[in-house]
Amino acid sequence: MERISLKCKECGGIVEADPSKSVLYCPYCGSKEMIPESDQVKIARIKAQEQIERERERQKSKRIRDNMIYIVIIAAFIIMLIAGLASGVH
Ligand SMILES: [Zn+2]
């Protein structure tokens, strides 16, 4: 997760903020404030969102791959079953 450094309005301390959250919590003075929609925050938010999208795509393609393996195994099993039945008949 992309993090951004913001300055606390109350004490001036540098706070590592999570751009996906809209509230900035300062561990130095305990104050809470809304994260301003600066360009830095927007860019960090977009990057974080893109990362989530990428992860989601990765999970999806992994799922498809896993399903393909199951289909191949089941198909092989069915073929073996049919072949076994066919040889039994003769
Ligand atoms: Zn502070």
PDB file of the backbone (N, CA, C, O) and the ligand in Angstrom, with CONECT records:
HET     ZN  A 101       1
ATOM      1  N   MET A   1       0.850  -1.204   0.000  1.00  0.00           N
ATOM      2  CA  MET A   1       0.000   0.000   0.000  1.00  0.00           C
ATOM      3  C   MET A   1       0.877   1.243   0.000  1.00  0.00           C
ATOM      4  O   MET A   1       1.779   1.404   0.823  1.00  0.00           O
ATOM      5  N   GLU A   2       0.579   2.105  -0.949  1.00  0.00           N
ATOM      6  CA  GLU A   2       1.322   3.360  -1.078  1.00  0.00           C
ATOM      7  C   GLU A   2       0.997   4.259   0.115  1.00  0.00           C
ATOM      8  O   GLU A   2      -0.164   4.452   0.474  1.00  0.00           O
ATOM      9  N   ARG A   3       2.058   4.803   0.716  1.00  0.00           N
ATOM     10  CA  ARG A   3       1.827   5.690   1.858  1.00  0.00           C
ATOM     11  C   ARG A   3       2.356   7.077   1.548  1.00  0.00           C
ATOM     12  O   ARG A   3       3.286   7.241   0.759  1.00  0.00           O
ATOM     13  N   ILE A   4       1.766   8.049   2.164  1.00  0.00           N
ATOM     14  CA  ILE A   4       2.169   9.428   1.927  1.00  0.00           C
ATOM     15  C   ILE A   4       2.508  10.083   3.250  1.00  0.00           C
ATOM     16  O   ILE A   4       1.964   9.727   4.295  1.00  0.00           O
ATOM     17  N   SER A   5       3.407  11.036   3.190  1.00  0.00           N
ATOM     18  CA  SER A   5       3.783  11.780   4.375  1.00  0.00           C
ATOM     19  C   SER A   5       3.043  13.111   4.384  1.00  0.00           C
ATOM     20  O   SER A   5       3.128  13.902   3.445  1.00  0.00           O
ATOM     21  N   LEU A   6       2.325  13.329   5.457  1.00  0.00           N
ATOM     22  CA  LEU A   6       1.599  14.592   5.598  1.00  0.00           C
ATOM     23  C   LEU A   6       2.010  15.254   6.901  1.00  0.00           C
ATOM     24  O   LEU A   6       2.429  14.600   7.856  1.00  0.00           O
ATOM     25  N   LYS A   7       1.875  16.572   6.906  1.00  0.00           N
ATOM     26  CA  LYS A   7       2.252  17.331   8.092  1.00  0.00           C
ATOM     27  C   LYS A   7       1.020  17.582   8.947  1.00  0.00           C
ATOM     28  O   LYS A   7      -0.023  18.014   8.457  1.00  0.00           O
ATOM     29  N   CYS A   8       1.164  17.302  10.229  1.00  0.00           N
ATOM     30  CA  CYS A   8       0.059  17.532  11.155  1.00  0.00           C
ATOM     31  C   CYS A   8      -0.154  19.028  11.338  1.00  0.00           C
ATOM     32  O   CYS A   8       0.793  19.784  11.556  1.00  0.00           O
ATOM     33  N   LYS A   9      -1.401  19.436  11.247  1.00  0.00           N
ATOM     34  CA  LYS A   9      -1.732  20.861  11.379  1.00  0.00           C
ATOM     35  C   LYS A   9      -1.542  21.349  12.814  1.00  0.00           C
ATOM     36  O   LYS A   9      -1.238  22.518  13.051  1.00  0.00           O
ATOM     37  N   GLU A  10      -1.724  20.438  13.761  1.00  0.00           N
ATOM     38  CA  GLU A  10      -1.679  20.809  15.175  1.00  0.00           C
ATOM     39  C   GLU A  10      -0.251  20.992  15.680  1.00  0.00           C
ATOM     40  O   GLU A  10       0.073  22.021  16.273  1.00  0.00           O
ATOM     41  N   CYS A  11       0.606  19.992  15.446  1.00  0.00           N
ATOM     42  CA  CYS A  11       1.937  20.021  16.035  1.00  0.00           C
ATOM     43  C   CYS A  11       3.042  20.078  14.991  1.00  0.00           C
ATOM     44  O   CYS A  11       4.207  20.271  15.339  1.00  0.00           O
ATOM     45  N   GLY A  12       2.699  19.914  13.723  1.00  0.00           N
ATOM     46  CA  GLY A  12       3.716  20.006  12.671  1.00  0.00           C
ATOM     47  C   GLY A  12       4.498  18.728  12.472  1.00  0.00           C
ATOM     48  O   GLY A  12       5.441  18.689  11.681  1.00  0.00           O
ATOM     49  N   GLY A  13       4.110  17.674  13.187  1.00  0.00           N
ATOM     50  CA  GLY A  13       4.790  16.394  13.046  1.00  0.00           C
ATOM     51  C   GLY A  13       4.488  15.752  11.701  1.00  0.00           C
ATOM     52  O   GLY A  13       3.402  15.926  11.147  1.00  0.00           O
ATOM     53  N   ILE A  14       5.469  15.001  11.178  1.00  0.00           N
ATOM     54  CA  ILE A  14       5.263  14.311   9.898  1.00  0.00           C
ATOM     55  C   ILE A  14       4.576  12.975  10.179  1.00  0.00           C
ATOM     56  O   ILE A  14       5.090  12.132  10.915  1.00  0.00           O
ATOM     57  N   VAL A  15       3.420  12.811   9.581  1.00  0.00           N
ATOM     58  CA  VAL A  15       2.614  11.619   9.818  1.00  0.00           C
ATOM     59  C   VAL A  15       2.533  10.802   8.537  1.00  0.00           C
ATOM     60  O   VAL A  15       2.258  11.341   7.465  1.00  0.00           O
ATOM     61  N   GLU A  16       2.775   9.488   8.653  1.00  0.00           N
ATOM     62  CA  GLU A  16       2.605   8.569   7.527  1.00  0.00           C
ATOM     63  C   GLU A  16       1.115   8.281   7.414  1.00  0.00           C
ATOM     64  O   GLU A  16       0.511   7.695   8.312  1.00  0.00           O
ATOM     65  N   ALA A  17       0.538   8.698   6.306  1.00  0.00           N
ATOM     66  CA  ALA A  17      -0.903   8.551   6.146  1.00  0.00           C
ATOM     67  C   ALA A  17      -1.229   7.467   5.136  1.00  0.00           C
ATOM     68  O   ALA A  17      -0.498   7.249   4.170  1.00  0.00           O
ATOM     69  N   ASP A  18      -2.340   6.796   5.381  1.00  0.00           N
ATOM     70  CA  ASP A  18      -2.874   5.820   4.444  1.00  0.00           C
ATOM     71  C   ASP A  18      -3.851   6.563   3.527  1.00  0.00           C
ATOM     72  O   ASP A  18      -4.899   7.018   3.985  1.00  0.00           O
ATOM     73  N   PRO A  19      -3.522   6.687   2.257  1.00  0.00           N
ATOM     74  CA  PRO A  19      -4.379   7.495   1.371  1.00  0.00           C
ATOM     75  C   PRO A  19      -5.759   6.912   1.128  1.00  0.00           C
ATOM     76  O   PRO A  19      -6.650   7.608   0.640  1.00  0.00           O
ATOM     77  N   SER A  20      -5.948   5.622   1.467  1.00  0.00           N
ATOM     78  CA  SER A  20      -7.275   5.036   1.279  1.00  0.00           C
ATOM     79  C   SER A  20      -8.230   5.485   2.379  1.00  0.00           C
ATOM     80  O   SER A  20      -9.447   5.348   2.260  1.00  0.00           O
ATOM     81  N   LYS A  21      -7.651   6.027   3.459  1.00  0.00           N
ATOM     82  CA  LYS A  21      -8.484   6.538   4.547  1.00  0.00           C
ATOM     83  C   LYS A  21      -8.585   8.056   4.424  1.00  0.00           C
ATOM     84  O   LYS A  21      -7.662   8.716   3.947  1.00  0.00           O
ATOM     85  N   SER A  22      -9.688   8.582   4.849  1.00  0.00           N
ATOM     86  CA  SER A  22      -9.902  10.018   4.692  1.00  0.00           C
ATOM     87  C   SER A  22      -9.527  10.801   5.937  1.00  0.00           C
ATOM     88  O   SER A  22      -9.537  12.032   5.920  1.00  0.00           O
ATOM     89  N   VAL A  23      -9.195  10.099   7.027  1.00  0.00           N
ATOM     90  CA  VAL A  23      -8.844  10.781   8.265  1.00  0.00           C
ATOM     91  C   VAL A  23      -7.372  10.534   8.581  1.00  0.00           C
ATOM     92  O   VAL A  23      -6.872   9.413   8.502  1.00  0.00           O
ATOM     93  N   LEU A  24      -6.707  11.614   8.937  1.00  0.00           N
ATOM     94  CA  LEU A  24      -5.304  11.542   9.324  1.00  0.00           C
ATOM     95  C   LEU A  24      -5.221  11.556  10.853  1.00  0.00           C
ATOM     96  O   LEU A  24      -5.731  12.469  11.501  1.00  0.00           O
ATOM     97  N   TYR A  25      -4.581  10.547  11.414  1.00  0.00           N
ATOM     98  CA  TYR A  25      -4.433  10.488  12.861  1.00  0.00           C
ATOM     99  C   TYR A  25      -2.972  10.749  13.203  1.00  0.00           C
ATOM    100  O   TYR A  25      -2.077  10.078  12.689  1.00  0.00           O
ATOM    101  N   CYS A  26      -2.739  11.718  14.063  1.00  0.00           N
ATOM    102  CA  CYS A  26      -1.373  12.071  14.436  1.00  0.00           C
ATOM    103  C   CYS A  26      -0.983  11.347  15.715  1.00  0.00           C
ATOM    104  O   CYS A  26      -1.625  11.550  16.746  1.00  0.00           O
ATOM    105  N   PRO A  27       0.061  10.499  15.684  1.00  0.00           N
ATOM    106  CA  PRO A  27       0.467   9.796  16.906  1.00  0.00           C
ATOM    107  C   PRO A  27       1.222  10.696  17.892  1.00  0.00           C
ATOM    108  O   PRO A  27       1.410  10.321  19.049  1.00  0.00           O
ATOM    109  N   TYR A  28       1.652  11.865  17.446  1.00  0.00           N
ATOM    110  CA  TYR A  28       2.423  12.772  18.310  1.00  0.00           C
ATOM    111  C   TYR A  28       1.525  13.554  19.253  1.00  0.00           C
ATOM    112  O   TYR A  28       1.792  13.639  20.452  1.00  0.00           O
ATOM    113  N   CYS A  29       0.458  14.126  18.703  1.00  0.00           N
ATOM    114  CA  CYS A  29      -0.419  14.937  19.544  1.00  0.00           C
ATOM    115  C   CYS A  29      -1.815  14.340  19.675  1.00  0.00           C
ATOM    116  O   CYS A  29      -2.640  14.853  20.430  1.00  0.00           O
ATOM    117  N   GLY A  30      -2.087  13.253  18.942  1.00  0.00           N
ATOM    118  CA  GLY A  30      -3.378  12.575  19.067  1.00  0.00           C
ATOM    119  C   GLY A  30      -4.510  13.248  18.332  1.00  0.00           C
ATOM    120  O   GLY A  30      -5.669  12.871  18.502  1.00  0.00           O
ATOM    121  N   SER A  31      -4.200  14.231  17.525  1.00  0.00           N
ATOM    122  CA  SER A  31      -5.275  14.931  16.819  1.00  0.00           C
ATOM    123  C   SER A  31      -5.689  14.176  15.561  1.00  0.00           C
ATOM    124  O   SER A  31      -4.901  13.447  14.958  1.00  0.00           O
ATOM    125  N   LYS A  32      -6.911  14.367  15.196  1.00  0.00           N
ATOM    126  CA  LYS A  32      -7.441  13.761  13.970  1.00  0.00           C
ATOM    127  C   LYS A  32      -7.891  14.878  13.052  1.00  0.00           C
ATOM    128  O   LYS A  32      -8.498  15.857  13.487  1.00  0.00           O
ATOM    129  N   GLU A  33      -7.588  14.719  11.784  1.00  0.00           N
ATOM    130  CA  GLU A  33      -8.062  15.710  10.821  1.00  0.00           C
ATOM    131  C   GLU A  33      -8.319  15.044   9.486  1.00  0.00           C
ATOM    132  O   GLU A  33      -7.780  13.976   9.198  1.00  0.00           O
ATOM    133  N   MET A  34      -9.129  15.668   8.690  1.00  0.00           N
ATOM    134  CA  MET A  34      -9.424  15.149   7.370  1.00  0.00           C
ATOM    135  C   MET A  34      -8.182  15.300   6.490  1.00  0.00           C
ATOM    136  O   MET A  34      -7.514  16.333   6.515  1.00  0.00           O
ATOM    137  N   ILE A  35      -7.886  14.267   5.718  1.00  0.00           N
ATOM    138  CA  ILE A  35      -6.770  14.342   4.784  1.00  0.00           C
ATOM    139  C   ILE A  35      -7.196  15.242   3.624  1.00  0.00           C
ATOM    140  O   ILE A  35      -8.197  14.973   2.960  1.00  0.00           O
ATOM    141  N   PRO A  36      -6.446  16.293   3.385  1.00  0.00           N
ATOM    142  CA  PRO A  36      -6.826  17.180   2.286  1.00  0.00           C
ATOM    143  C   PRO A  36      -6.644  16.498   0.933  1.00  0.00           C
ATOM    144  O   PRO A  36      -5.739  15.683   0.751  1.00  0.00           O
ATOM    145  N   GLU A  37      -7.503  16.838   0.005  1.00  0.00           N
ATOM    146  CA  GLU A  37      -7.454  16.235  -1.331  1.00  0.00           C
ATOM    147  C   GLU A  37      -6.388  16.933  -2.187  1.00  0.00           C
ATOM    148  O   GLU A  37      -6.694  17.550  -3.207  1.00  0.00           O
ATOM    149  N   SER A  38      -5.161  16.822  -1.754  1.00  0.00           N
ATOM    150  CA  SER A  38      -4.074  17.400  -2.539  1.00  0.00           C
ATOM    151  C   SER A  38      -3.732  16.459  -3.690  1.00  0.00           C
ATOM    152  O   SER A  38      -4.187  15.315  -3.716  1.00  0.00           O
ATOM    153  N   ASP A  39      -2.945  16.931  -4.624  1.00  0.00           N
ATOM    154  CA  ASP A  39      -2.539  16.095  -5.760  1.00  0.00           C
ATOM    155  C   ASP A  39      -1.790  14.868  -5.273  1.00  0.00           C
ATOM    156  O   ASP A  39      -1.954  13.771  -5.807  1.00  0.00           O
ATOM    157  N   GLN A  40      -0.964  15.066  -4.251  1.00  0.00           N
ATOM    158  CA  GLN A  40      -0.172  13.957  -3.697  1.00  0.00           C
ATOM    159  C   GLN A  40      -1.087  12.857  -3.178  1.00  0.00           C
ATOM    160  O   GLN A  40      -0.855  11.669  -3.402  1.00  0.00           O
ATOM    161  N   VAL A  41      -2.129  13.284  -2.480  1.00  0.00           N
ATOM    162  CA  VAL A  41      -3.095  12.325  -1.926  1.00  0.00           C
ATOM    163  C   VAL A  41      -3.832  11.634  -3.057  1.00  0.00           C
ATOM    164  O   VAL A  41      -4.014  10.417  -3.028  1.00  0.00           O
ATOM    165  N   LYS A  42      -4.257  12.394  -4.047  1.00  0.00           N
ATOM    166  CA  LYS A  42      -4.998  11.830  -5.187  1.00  0.00           C
ATOM    167  C   LYS A  42      -4.158  10.795  -5.920  1.00  0.00           C
ATOM    168  O   LYS A  42      -4.639   9.706  -6.235  1.00  0.00           O
ATOM    169  N   ILE A  43      -2.904  11.135  -6.190  1.00  0.00           N
ATOM    170  CA  ILE A  43      -2.005  10.221  -6.915  1.00  0.00           C
ATOM    171  C   ILE A  43      -1.805   8.946  -6.103  1.00  0.00           C
ATOM    172  O   ILE A  43      -1.861   7.841  -6.643  1.00  0.00           O
ATOM    173  N   ALA A  44      -1.576   9.106  -4.818  1.00  0.00           N
ATOM    174  CA  ALA A  44      -1.365   7.939  -3.952  1.00  0.00           C
ATOM    175  C   ALA A  44      -2.611   7.071  -3.911  1.00  0.00           C
ATOM    176  O   ALA A  44      -2.520   5.843  -3.902  1.00  0.00           O
ATOM    177  N   ARG A  45      -3.788   7.718  -3.888  1.00  0.00           N
ATOM    178  CA  ARG A  45      -5.058   6.971  -3.883  1.00  0.00           C
ATOM    179  C   ARG A  45      -5.240   6.185  -5.169  1.00  0.00           C
ATOM    180  O   ARG A  45      -5.643   5.022  -5.147  1.00  0.00           O
ATOM    181  N   ILE A  46      -4.938   6.831  -6.292  1.00  0.00           N
ATOM    182  CA  ILE A  46      -5.080   6.173  -7.605  1.00  0.00           C
ATOM    183  C   ILE A  46      -4.130   4.982  -7.682  1.00  0.00           C
ATOM    184  O   ILE A  46      -4.505   3.912  -8.161  1.00  0.00           O
ATOM    185  N   LYS A  47      -2.915   5.169  -7.215  1.00  0.00           N
ATOM    186  CA  LYS A  47      -1.919   4.088  -7.224  1.00  0.00           C
ATOM    187  C   LYS A  47      -2.395   2.917  -6.370  1.00  0.00           C
ATOM    188  O   LYS A  47      -2.281   1.757  -6.766  1.00  0.00           O
ATOM    189  N   ALA A  48      -2.924   3.235  -5.201  1.00  0.00           N
ATOM    190  CA  ALA A  48      -3.417   2.194  -4.293  1.00  0.00           C
ATOM    191  C   ALA A  48      -4.562   1.443  -4.942  1.00  0.00           C
ATOM    192  O   ALA A  48      -4.647   0.219  -4.837  1.00  0.00           O
ATOM    193  N   GLN A  49      -5.443   2.170  -5.612  1.00  0.00           N
ATOM    194  CA  GLN A  49      -6.591   1.573  -6.293  1.00  0.00           C
ATOM    195  C   GLN A  49      -6.118   0.654  -7.422  1.00  0.00           C
ATOM    196  O   GLN A  49      -6.638  -0.448  -7.599  1.00  0.00           O
ATOM    197  N   GLU A  50      -5.130   1.122  -8.179  1.00  0.00           N
ATOM    198  CA  GLU A  50      -4.575   0.328  -9.282  1.00  0.00           C
ATOM    199  C   GLU A  50      -3.969  -0.969  -8.758  1.00  0.00           C
ATOM    200  O   GLU A  50      -4.088  -2.025  -9.379  1.00  0.00           O
ATOM    201  N   GLN A  51      -3.319  -0.867  -7.604  1.00  0.00           N
ATOM    202  CA  GLN A  51      -2.702  -2.041  -6.985  1.00  0.00           C
ATOM    203  C   GLN A  51      -3.771  -3.068  -6.620  1.00  0.00           C
ATOM    204  O   GLN A  51      -3.583  -4.270  -6.810  1.00  0.00           O
ATOM    205  N   ILE A  52      -4.895  -2.579  -6.093  1.00  0.00           N
ATOM    206  CA  ILE A  52      -6.009  -3.457  -5.720  1.00  0.00           C
ATOM    207  C   ILE A  52      -6.567  -4.128  -6.974  1.00  0.00           C
ATOM    208  O   ILE A  52      -6.845  -5.327  -6.976  1.00  0.00           O
ATOM    209  N   GLU A  53      -6.726  -3.342  -8.036  1.00  0.00           N
ATOM    210  CA  GLU A  53      -7.258  -3.871  -9.316  1.00  0.00           C
ATOM    211  C   GLU A  53      -6.330  -4.949  -9.867  1.00  0.00           C
ATOM    212  O   GLU A  53      -6.782  -6.003 -10.314  1.00  0.00           O
ATOM    213  N   ARG A  54      -5.031  -4.672  -9.828  1.00  0.00           N
ATOM    214  CA  ARG A  54      -4.045  -5.628 -10.341  1.00  0.00           C
ATOM    215  C   ARG A  54      -4.110  -6.937  -9.566  1.00  0.00           C
ATOM    216  O   ARG A  54      -4.071  -8.026 -10.139  1.00  0.00           O
ATOM    217  N   GLU A  55      -4.210  -6.799  -8.244  1.00  0.00           N
ATOM    218  CA  GLU A  55      -4.270  -7.973  -7.363  1.00  0.00           C
ATOM    219  C   GLU A  55      -5.518  -8.798  -7.671  1.00  0.00           C
ATOM    220  O   GLU A  55      -5.477 -10.028  -7.689  1.00  0.00           O
ATOM    221  N   ARG A  56      -6.634  -8.094  -7.915  1.00  0.00           N
ATOM    222  CA  ARG A  56      -7.899  -8.732  -8.224  1.00  0.00           C
ATOM    223  C   ARG A  56      -7.784  -9.504  -9.550  1.00  0.00           C
ATOM    224  O   ARG A  56      -8.260 -10.635  -9.655  1.00  0.00           O
ATOM    225  N   GLU A  57      -7.158  -8.895 -10.543  1.00  0.00           N
ATOM    226  CA  GLU A  57      -6.954  -9.534 -11.852  1.00  0.00           C
ATOM    227  C   GLU A  57      -6.089 -10.790 -11.712  1.00  0.00           C
ATOM    228  O   GLU A  57      -6.359 -11.820 -12.329  1.00  0.00           O
ATOM    229  N   ARG A  58      -5.050 -10.680 -10.890  1.00  0.00           N
ATOM    230  CA  ARG A  58      -4.127 -11.773 -10.662  1.00  0.00           C
ATOM    231  C   ARG A  58      -4.864 -12.962 -10.033  1.00  0.00           C
ATOM    232  O   ARG A  58      -4.677 -14.114 -10.424  1.00  0.00           O
ATOM    233  N   GLN A  59      -5.714 -12.640  -9.038  1.00  0.00           N
ATOM    234  CA  GLN A  59      -6.496 -13.676  -8.353  1.00  0.00           C
ATOM    235  C   GLN A  59      -7.442 -14.357  -9.326  1.00  0.00           C
ATOM    236  O   GLN A  59      -7.621 -15.574  -9.286  1.00  0.00           O
ATOM    237  N   LYS A  60      -8.052 -13.553 -10.212  1.00  0.00           N
ATOM    238  CA  LYS A  60      -9.023 -14.064 -11.175  1.00  0.00           C
ATOM    239  C   LYS A  60      -8.357 -15.033 -12.153  1.00  0.00           C
ATOM    240  O   LYS A  60      -8.885 -16.115 -12.413  1.00  0.00           O
ATOM    241  N   SER A  61      -7.203 -14.648 -12.691  1.00  0.00           N
ATOM    242  CA  SER A  61      -6.515 -15.510 -13.651  1.00  0.00           C
ATOM    243  C   SER A  61      -5.993 -16.771 -12.970  1.00  0.00           C
ATOM    244  O   SER A  61      -5.901 -17.826 -13.598  1.00  0.00           O
ATOM    245  N   LYS A  62      -5.651 -16.664 -11.691  1.00  0.00           N
ATOM    246  CA  LYS A  62      -5.201 -17.833 -10.933  1.00  0.00           C
ATOM    247  C   LYS A  62      -6.361 -18.812 -10.764  1.00  0.00           C
ATOM    248  O   LYS A  62      -6.182 -20.024 -10.876  1.00  0.00           O
ATOM    249  N   ARG A  63      -7.550 -18.275 -10.495  1.00  0.00           N
ATOM    250  CA  ARG A  63      -8.738 -19.091 -10.326  1.00  0.00           C
ATOM    251  C   ARG A  63      -9.068 -19.842 -11.611  1.00  0.00           C
ATOM    252  O   ARG A  63      -9.403 -21.026 -11.585  1.00  0.00           O
ATOM    253  N   ILE A  64      -8.967 -19.136 -12.732  1.00  0.00           N
ATOM    254  CA  ILE A  64      -9.243 -19.751 -14.042  1.00  0.00           C
ATOM    255  C   ILE A  64      -8.247 -20.892 -14.285  1.00  0.00           C
ATOM    256  O   ILE A  64      -8.625 -21.962 -14.763  1.00  0.00           O
ATOM    257  N   ARG A  65      -6.982 -20.655 -13.955  1.00  0.00           N
ATOM    258  CA  ARG A  65      -5.942 -21.671 -14.125  1.00  0.00           C
ATOM    259  C   ARG A  65      -6.243 -22.903 -13.280  1.00  0.00           C
ATOM    260  O   ARG A  65      -6.128 -24.038 -13.743  1.00  0.00           O
ATOM    261  N   ASP A  66      -6.634 -22.655 -12.020  1.00  0.00           N
ATOM    262  CA  ASP A  66      -6.974 -23.763 -11.116  1.00  0.00           C
ATOM    263  C   ASP A  66      -8.148 -24.565 -11.656  1.00  0.00           C
ATOM    264  O   ASP A  66      -8.149 -25.795 -11.600  1.00  0.00           O
ATOM    265  N   ASN A  67      -9.151 -23.859 -12.181  1.00  0.00           N
ATOM    266  CA  ASN A  67     -10.325 -24.537 -12.753  1.00  0.00           C
ATOM    267  C   ASN A  67      -9.928 -25.385 -13.948  1.00  0.00           C
ATOM    268  O   ASN A  67     -10.438 -26.491 -14.125  1.00  0.00           O
ATOM    269  N   MET A  68      -9.028 -24.878 -14.763  1.00  0.00           N
ATOM    270  CA  MET A  68      -8.558 -25.609 -15.939  1.00  0.00           C
ATOM    271  C   MET A  68      -7.909 -26.927 -15.538  1.00  0.00           C
ATOM    272  O   MET A  68      -8.104 -27.946 -16.200  1.00  0.00           O
ATOM    273  N   ILE A  69      -7.139 -26.908 -14.459  1.00  0.00           N
ATOM    274  CA  ILE A  69      -6.462 -28.118 -13.970  1.00  0.00           C
ATOM    275  C   ILE A  69      -7.510 -29.159 -13.571  1.00  0.00           C
ATOM    276  O   ILE A  69      -7.376 -30.341 -13.886  1.00  0.00           O
ATOM    277  N   TYR A  70      -8.561 -28.700 -12.868  1.00  0.00           N
ATOM    278  CA  TYR A  70      -9.630 -29.611 -12.445  1.00  0.00           C
ATOM    279  C   TYR A  70     -10.324 -30.223 -13.653  1.00  0.00           C
ATOM    280  O   TYR A  70     -10.609 -31.420 -13.683  1.00  0.00           O
ATOM    281  N   ILE A  71     -10.595 -29.377 -14.657  1.00  0.00           N
ATOM    282  CA  ILE A  71     -11.288 -29.852 -15.867  1.00  0.00           C
ATOM    283  C   ILE A  71     -10.450 -30.928 -16.553  1.00  0.00           C
ATOM    284  O   ILE A  71     -10.981 -31.950 -16.988  1.00  0.00           O
ATOM    285  N   VAL A  72      -9.149 -30.699 -16.649  1.00  0.00           N
ATOM    286  CA  VAL A  72      -8.240 -31.661 -17.302  1.00  0.00           C
ATOM    287  C   VAL A  72      -8.228 -32.979 -16.530  1.00  0.00           C
ATOM    288  O   VAL A  72      -8.266 -34.055 -17.127  1.00  0.00           O
ATOM    289  N   ILE A  73      -8.175 -32.890 -15.194  1.00  0.00           N
ATOM    290  CA  ILE A  73      -8.150 -34.100 -14.353  1.00  0.00           C
ATOM    291  C   ILE A  73      -9.455 -34.890 -14.531  1.00  0.00           C
ATOM    292  O   ILE A  73      -9.441 -36.107 -14.712  1.00  0.00           O
ATOM    293  N   ILE A  74     -10.579 -34.168 -14.475  1.00  0.00           N
ATOM    294  CA  ILE A  74     -11.890 -34.819 -14.619  1.00  0.00           C
ATOM    295  C   ILE A  74     -12.022 -35.445 -16.011  1.00  0.00           C
ATOM    296  O   ILE A  74     -12.507 -36.568 -16.145  1.00  0.00           O
ATOM    297  N   ALA A  75     -11.592 -34.723 -17.037  1.00  0.00           N
ATOM    298  CA  ALA A  75     -11.654 -35.222 -18.419  1.00  0.00           C
ATOM    299  C   ALA A  75     -10.808 -36.489 -18.552  1.00  0.00           C
ATOM    300  O   ALA A  75     -11.238 -37.462 -19.172  1.00  0.00           O
ATOM    301  N   ALA A  76      -9.615 -36.477 -17.974  1.00  0.00           N
ATOM    302  CA  ALA A  76      -8.723 -37.641 -18.029  1.00  0.00           C
ATOM    303  C   ALA A  76      -9.360 -38.829 -17.316  1.00  0.00           C
ATOM    304  O   ALA A  76      -9.260 -39.969 -17.771  1.00  0.00           O
ATOM    305  N   PHE A  77     -10.014 -38.545 -16.193  1.00  0.00           N
ATOM    306  CA  PHE A  77     -10.688 -39.594 -15.422  1.00  0.00           C
ATOM    307  C   PHE A  77     -11.815 -40.225 -16.225  1.00  0.00           C
ATOM    308  O   PHE A  77     -11.968 -41.446 -16.260  1.00  0.00           O
ATOM    309  N   ILE A  78     -12.603 -39.364 -16.871  1.00  0.00           N
ATOM    310  CA  ILE A  78     -13.739 -39.837 -17.682  1.00  0.00           C
ATOM    311  C   ILE A  78     -13.226 -40.689 -18.847  1.00  0.00           C
ATOM    312  O   ILE A  78     -13.783 -41.748 -19.138  1.00  0.00           O
ATOM    313  N   ILE A  79     -12.170 -40.227 -19.507  1.00  0.00           N
ATOM    314  CA  ILE A  79     -11.585 -40.962 -20.652  1.00  0.00           C
ATOM    315  C   ILE A  79     -11.118 -42.350 -20.202  1.00  0.00           C
ATOM    316  O   ILE A  79     -11.349 -43.353 -20.876  1.00  0.00           O
ATOM    317  N   MET A  80     -10.450 -42.375 -19.033  1.00  0.00           N
ATOM    318  CA  MET A  80      -9.960 -43.650 -18.484  1.00  0.00           C
ATOM    319  C   MET A  80     -11.122 -44.584 -18.159  1.00  0.00           C
ATOM    320  O   MET A  80     -11.052 -45.792 -18.385  1.00  0.00           O
ATOM    321  N   LEU A  81     -12.195 -43.993 -17.619  1.00  0.00           N
ATOM    322  CA  LEU A  81     -13.392 -44.757 -17.262  1.00  0.00           C
ATOM    323  C   LEU A  81     -14.023 -45.375 -18.497  1.00  0.00           C
ATOM    324  O   LEU A  81     -14.374 -46.555 -18.519  1.00  0.00           O
ATOM    325  N   ILE A  82     -14.159 -44.538 -19.536  1.00  0.00           N
ATOM    326  CA  ILE A  82     -14.752 -45.018 -20.805  1.00  0.00           C
ATOM    327  C   ILE A  82     -13.870 -46.111 -21.423  1.00  0.00           C
ATOM    328  O   ILE A  82     -14.357 -47.141 -21.889  1.00  0.00           O
ATOM    329  N   ALA A  83     -12.565 -45.852 -21.411  1.00  0.00           N
ATOM    330  CA  ALA A  83     -11.607 -46.816 -21.974  1.00  0.00           C
ATOM    331  C   ALA A  83     -11.684 -48.146 -21.218  1.00  0.00           C
ATOM    332  O   ALA A  83     -11.605 -49.219 -21.817  1.00  0.00           O
ATOM    333  N   GLY A  84     -11.839 -48.058 -19.900  1.00  0.00           N
ATOM    334  CA  GLY A  84     -11.950 -49.246 -19.045  1.00  0.00           C
ATOM    335  C   GLY A  84     -13.215 -50.022 -19.350  1.00  0.00           C
ATOM    336  O   GLY A  84     -13.185 -51.249 -19.445  1.00  0.00           O
ATOM    337  N   LEU A  85     -14.336 -49.314 -19.505  1.00  0.00           N
ATOM    338  CA  LEU A  85     -15.618 -49.931 -19.836  1.00  0.00           C
ATOM    339  C   LEU A  85     -15.561 -50.589 -21.206  1.00  0.00           C
ATOM    340  O   LEU A  85     -16.057 -51.698 -21.406  1.00  0.00           O
ATOM    341  N   ALA A  86     -14.941 -49.874 -22.149  1.00  0.00           N
ATOM    342  CA  ALA A  86     -14.836 -50.374 -23.518  1.00  0.00           C
ATOM    343  C   ALA A  86     -14.019 -51.672 -23.560  1.00  0.00           C
ATOM    344  O   ALA A  86     -14.376 -52.621 -24.258  1.00  0.00           O
ATOM    345  N   SER A  87     -12.929 -51.694 -22.810  1.00  0.00           N
ATOM    346  CA  SER A  87     -12.070 -52.887 -22.798  1.00  0.00           C
ATOM    347  C   SER A  87     -12.775 -54.047 -22.066  1.00  0.00           C
ATOM    348  O   SER A  87     -12.527 -55.217 -22.356  1.00  0.00           O
ATOM    349  N   GLY A  88     -13.654 -53.699 -21.114  1.00  0.00           N
ATOM    350  CA  GLY A  88     -14.403 -54.701 -20.365  1.00  0.00           C
ATOM    351  C   GLY A  88     -15.441 -55.398 -21.232  1.00  0.00           C
ATOM    352  O   GLY A  88     -15.697 -56.594 -21.087  1.00  0.00           O
ATOM    353  N   VAL A  89     -16.025 -54.629 -22.127  1.00  0.00           N
ATOM    354  CA  VAL A  89     -17.071 -55.155 -23.016  1.00  0.00           C
ATOM    355  C   VAL A  89     -16.504 -56.181 -23.962  1.00  0.00           C
ATOM    356  O   VAL A  89     -17.104 -57.227 -24.208  1.00  0.00           O
ATOM    357  N   HIS A  90     -15.319 -55.859 -24.498  1.00  0.00           N
ATOM    358  CA  HIS A  90     -14.713 -56.734 -25.506  1.00  0.00           C
ATOM    359  C   HIS A  90     -14.093 -57.984 -24.894  1.00  0.00           C
ATOM    360  O   HIS A  90     -13.545 -58.818 -25.615  1.00  0.00           O
TER     361      HIS A  90
HETATM  362 ZN    ZN A 101       0.087  16.308  15.648  1.00  0.00          ZN2+
END
